[in-house]
Amino acid sequence: MERVDPFSLVANELSLIATRLRSMVAAEVPNLASAAEYFFKIGAEGKRFRPTVLLLMATALDVHIPELSPPGIGDTLPTDLRTRQQRIAEITEMIHVASLLHDDVLDDADTRRGVGSLNAVMGNKLAVLAGDFLLSRACLTLASLKNTEVVTLIATVIENLVTGETMQLTTASNKRFSMEYYMQKTYNKTASLISNSCKSVALLAGHTAEIAMLAFED
């Protein structure tokens, strides 16, 4: 069986999202603008793993929903729905990058994605403010979806990120070798963002709670 590169399946959308993200993180204050767009510039975007997963999940969830597709179209996705699901990918990427900026400050990191970390290049204060700015832009985009359940899920993600980072910073010696503690910290710091975003994509498509939970778990 021929191998399929998952990134190639959504390459055009990833390019569209990357362009839109660079526009979304623009700020009026030059220093803040430079800081906010630091990891959204061409060549510094990273693997874009999360947007890829979400777009593939959206395709898998939407492609066979008869009531969402015009008769005879088959696997054509309705533009409005797909755009809203792309918004989740954009929100997720902004939250992810914001968490990286804050993590690098906490860890006093020197590099990120093969270049100097933002805190090393522009200072801790601006790096923290840039992370906060990205979170605010993510929240504005989230509000535009006008879906209370999705808003709640993504708000939970941000809470989990803070909880996970705090767990890592304050781990007591007796918990360092606890697999349960490690898994909970890892879920909060990493898995929550992906799983809840996948669930959000399913909810936007009008799926049942059962299907949305499968998207969350898978």
Secondary structure as the mmCIF struct_conf table of DSSP 4:
data_model
#
loop_
_struct_conf.conf_type_id
_struct_conf.id
_struct_conf.beg_label_comp_id
_struct_conf.beg_label_asym_id
_struct_conf.beg_label_seq_id
_struct_conf.end_label_comp_id
_struct_conf.end_label_asym_id
_struct_conf.end_label_seq_id
HELX_RH_AL_P HELX_RH_AL_P1 PRO A 6 LEU A 9
TURN_TY1_P TURN_TY1_P1 VAL A 10 VAL A 10
HELX_RH_AL_P HELX_RH_AL_P2 ALA A 11 MET A 24
TURN_TY1_P TURN_TY1_P2 VAL A 25 VAL A 25
BEND BEND1 GLU A 28 VAL A 29
HELX_RH_AL_P HELX_RH_AL_P3 PRO A 30 ALA A 36
TURN_TY1_P TURN_TY1_P3 GLU A 37 PHE A 40
BEND BEND2 LYS A 41 LYS A 41
TURN_TY1_P TURN_TY1_P4 ILE A 42 GLY A 43
BEND BEND3 GLU A 45 GLU A 45
HELX_RH_AL_P HELX_RH_AL_P4 PHE A 49 ASP A 62
TURN_TY1_P TURN_TY1_P5 VAL A 63 HIS A 64
HELX_RH_3T_P HELX_RH_3T_P1 PRO A 66 LEU A 68
BEND BEND4 SER A 69 SER A 69
TURN_TY1_P TURN_TY1_P6 PRO A 71 GLY A 72
BEND BEND5 ASP A 75 ASP A 75
HELX_LH_PP_P HELX_LH_PP_P1 THR A 76 PRO A 78
HELX_RH_AL_P HELX_RH_AL_P5 THR A 79 ASP A 107
TURN_TY1_P TURN_TY1_P7 ASP A 108 ASP A 108
BEND BEND6 ASP A 110 ASP A 110
STRN STRN1 THR A 111 ARG A 112
TURN_TY1_P TURN_TY1_P8 ARG A 113 GLY A 114
STRN STRN2 VAL A 115 GLY A 116
HELX_RH_AL_P HELX_RH_AL_P6 LEU A 118 MET A 122
HELX_RH_AL_P HELX_RH_AL_P7 ASN A 124 SER A 144
TURN_TY1_P TURN_TY1_P9 LEU A 145 LEU A 145
HELX_RH_AL_P HELX_RH_AL_P8 THR A 148 LEU A 169
TURN_TY1_P TURN_TY1_P10 THR A 170 THR A 170
HELX_RH_3T_P HELX_RH_3T_P2 SER A 173 LYS A 175
TURN_TY1_P TURN_TY1_P11 ARG A 176 PHE A 177
HELX_RH_AL_P HELX_RH_AL_P9 MET A 179 THR A 186
HELX_RH_PI_P HELX_RH_PI_P1 TYR A 187 ALA A 191
HELX_RH_AL_P HELX_RH_AL_P10 SER A 192 LEU A 204
TURN_TY1_P TURN_TY1_P12 ALA A 205 GLY A 206
HELX_RH_AL_P HELX_RH_AL_P11 ALA A 209 GLU A 217
#
